[in-house]
Amino acid sequence: DGAMDVPKDPMHVAWYVSGTLPGETGSAAIAGHKDWWQGASAVFKDLHTLKPGDTISVQDDKGTMVSFIVREIQTYAADADATDVFTSTDGTAHLNLITCIGTWDKDAKQYSDRLVVFADKAVE
């Protein structure tokens, strides 16, 4: 249905397959959990510590590494329109990392907000 799934394992990430691959023109979106059942840590537990200017490197299944520079960090409500996380029309390559933050809603079984780190492909 075009919606991004979430990882089934706390140490794995989910890549939005309808988007681009990291390093290709457009916005590659990757989501990961910040925590897990009973307080266990997850792959994006420290995502909130990134700041503009930090470098993020992504390695594909063939061992190729692509680096990105953090441009900005934004918070979205869980039900907000976040189209800009998944699309780009500026002709450059972006990486957008997504995790949950805020307060846990036990009825909805999700956090109230999403933290998105927007990064641009580093100049080689």
Secondary structure, DSSP 8 states (H G I E B T S, - for coil): -------SSTT-EEE-TTS--TTSSEEEEEEE-SB-GGG-B-TTTTGGG--TT-EEEEE-TTS-EEEEEEEEEEEEETTS--HHHH---SSSEEEEEEEEEEEEETTTTEEEEEEEEEEEE---
